[in-house]
Amino acid sequence: MEGIKYVGLGDLESFESEQIQSLAEEGFAKLMKKTRLKEAELSVFVKKIHKGEKSHHYELILKLNAPGTKNAWFDVRHEDFDLVKLAHICFEALAVNIEHEFGKKLQKEKFVA
C-alpha cells in the first residue's frame, strides 16, 4: 500500500513480516477513514528483541506524518510478546493521539449487515 514505509522487516521471520504488513495496511486504511485525513504517511519500525534462546518480544513504533494538522507528527511506541496484539494496541493509541489533537471524538465506524 502506498503511504507506508517499513523499517526492520528483515529481522523478522517471513510469516511475521507478512503479518505486520497486513496489519499495518488494514490499520492505516481504517485510521485514514476514521480521521478523514486526505493525505498522510505512516512509518512502521519493528524490532525483534531476544531475551534468551527461545524467548523474545517485539517493539513497534508507528509514526504518522499528517500534513495540514497543527501537530504534523503523531507517534506511538509499545512492546509486547504478541505481534498481532501489539499492532492493535499501537493503532488504537495512534487514533487516541489524533482524537486528542482534533479535540473531539472521531466518528465511529458503522457496519451494515
C-alpha positions in Angstrom: 0.0 0.0 0.0 1.2 3.5 -0.8 2.0 5.8 2.1 3.5 3.1 4.4 7.3 2.7 4.9 8.6 -0.3 6.8 11.9 -0.5 8.8 13.2 -3.7 10.3 11.2 -6.3 8.4 14.4 -8.1 7.5 15.0 -9.0 11.2 11.6 -10.9 11.3 10.6 -14.3 10.1 8.8 -14.3 6.7 5.4 -15.0 8.3 5.9 -12.3 10.9 6.8 -9.7 8.2 3.8 -10.6 6.1 1.6 -10.4 9.3 2.9 -7.0 10.2 2.5 -5.7 6.7 -1.1 -6.9 6.5 -2.0 -5.5 9.9 -0.3 -2.1 9.1 -2.2 -1.8 5.8 -5.5 -2.7 7.5 -4.9 -0.3 10.4 -3.7 2.5 8.2 -6.8 2.2 6.0 -9.1 2.3 9.0 -7.2 5.2 10.5 -7.4 7.3 7.3 -11.1 6.6 7.0 -11.7 7.3 10.7 -9.8 10.5 10.8 -10.8 11.7 7.3 -7.2 12.8 6.6 -6.7 13.4 2.9 -3.0 12.8 2.9 -0.7 11.0 5.4 2.4 8.9 5.5 2.9 6.1 8.0 6.3 4.8 9.1 6.4 1.4 10.8 9.5 0.5 12.8 9.5 -3.1 14.1 12.2 -4.8 16.1 12.5 -8.3 17.5 14.2 -8.3 20.9 15.7 -11.6 22.0 15.5 -12.4 25.7 17.4 -15.7 25.7 17.4 -18.7 23.4 13.7 -19.1 22.9 12.1 -16.1 24.5 11.7 -12.8 22.6 9.4 -9.9 22.3 8.7 -7.1 19.8 8.9 -3.4 19.8 6.7 -1.5 17.4 6.9 2.2 16.7 4.3 3.9 14.5 5.0 7.5 13.2 2.2 9.2 11.2 3.1 12.3 9.2 -0.2 14.2 8.7 0.5 17.5 6.8 -2.1 20.1 7.4 -2.7 19.5 11.1 -1.3 21.6 13.9 0.9 18.7 15.1 2.2 17.2 11.9 3.8 14.2 13.5 2.0 11.6 15.7 3.9 8.7 17.1 3.4 5.7 19.5 5.8 3.1 20.8 4.9 -0.1 22.6 6.5 -3.5 23.4 4.8 -6.9 23.7 5.3 -10.6 23.2 2.3 -10.9 20.7 2.8 -9.2 17.4 -0.9 -9.0 16.5 -1.9 -7.7 19.9 0.9 -5.1 19.7 -0.2 -3.8 16.3 -3.8 -3.3 17.5 -2.6 -1.6 20.7 -0.4 0.8 18.6 -3.0 1.7 16.1 -5.6 2.3 18.9 -3.1 4.6 20.7 -2.4 6.4 17.5 -6.1 7.0 16.9 -6.4 8.4 20.5 -3.5 10.8 19.9 -5.1 12.1 16.8 -8.5 12.4 18.5 -6.8 14.4 21.2 -5.2 16.7 18.6 -8.5 17.4 16.9 -10.2 17.9 20.3 -13.2 15.8 19.5 -14.2 12.2 19.2 -13.8 10.7 15.8 -16.8 9.3 14.1 -17.3 5.6 15.0 -17.5 3.3 12.1 -20.9 1.9 11.4 -21.2 -1.6 10.0 -24.2 -2.6 7.9 -25.0 -6.3 7.6 
